Amino acid sequence: MAGGMEPKTASPELVDRRRRIGVVGIVVTDRGTQARKVQEILSEDGDLIVGRLGIPYRERGVSVIALIVDGDTDRLGALTGKLGGLEGTHVRSALTSFADPLDSG
């Protein structure tokens, strides 16, 4: 760039740890044994959850939970990992590339 001014960019490590907004979809196939465990995990990480919608999908015999989340990738990954580790629970997440420009560390 002119005048020796280089644009300020964050290191890859910093960018990856910035807060992301995303969606987490959870399908619980064994509600009777897993509902309490799922709720405990969601409560532990409640500060990451912006919104939550839970639907008992009776026709399919499952419960579906949709979460809107906001947090750093490490914590969001830990949340989805704990949920996905429960038998009878299936989890998928989608995180945006949006990173809060004020959250540059």
N, C-alpha and C positions, 0 to 999 in steps of 0.2 A: 504494500500500500504506500501511497505518497506520504512523505514526511516520516517514514520509519515507524508509523503506527500500525501495529498488527491488531487484527480484531481479537477481542478477548473470547477465548473458548475454554470451556471446562474440560478437565481431564476425563477420559472414559470412565474411570472409577467414580468420579463425582456425578457425572451425568446419569449413570446407572442407579445411583442411590437417591436421586431426586425423587420427590413425591410424584406419583402418577395417579391419574383418575382412571378407573376401570370398572368392569362388570365381572362378577363371579356368579356362575350358575351352579347350583347344587341340586342333585337328584338323590333323594333318600329312598332306597328300595325296601329297607327294613326299619320302618319308622318305630315299631314297638321297642326295639332294642337300641336304636341309634339316636332317637330324637333328643334325649337328655344330653348325650355326649356332644352332639352337634350344637345344641344350645349353650353348653358350657364353653366350647371353643369360641363361639361367636361372642359370648359375653366377655371372655378374656381379652379379645381383640376388638372390643366394641368401639374403641376410639378410631379405628380404621373405617368403620361402616358409616356411610352417609345416609343410606336408605336401605330398606329391606322389604321384600314382598314374599310372602309364603303362601303357597296354594296347595291344598290337598287334592291331588289329581286322582280322584276315586276311580274313574273309568280305567286307569292304568295301574292302580294300586301303588302309587308312589306319592311322595311329597316333593314339591319343587320350590326351591328358594332362590330368589334373585337378589343379589347384593350390589349396591353401588358403593365403591370403595375409593379411598384416597389415602395413599401412604407410600413409603419408599418400597422399592422392589424387594428388598430383603424381608421386610415384615409381611408384605403381601404374599410372597412365596412361602413363608413359614405358615401363614394362615391356611393357604390352599393345600399345603403339604399335610398339615394336621388333619384337615377335613378329608382329604383324599385317602389318608391312611386308615380311615374307619371302614370296616367291612360293610358293604351294602350302601356306600355313599360314593357318588360319582361327581367329580368337580372339574369344571373348565373355567378358565379366566381369560379375559381380554383386557390388556392394559393399553391405554392410549400412549402416544409418544409425547403428549402434552406434559411439559414439566413447568412448574411454576417459575417464572423468570425471577421472582423475588427470592426463590429458594436456591440460591447459588452457593450456599455453604458459607 
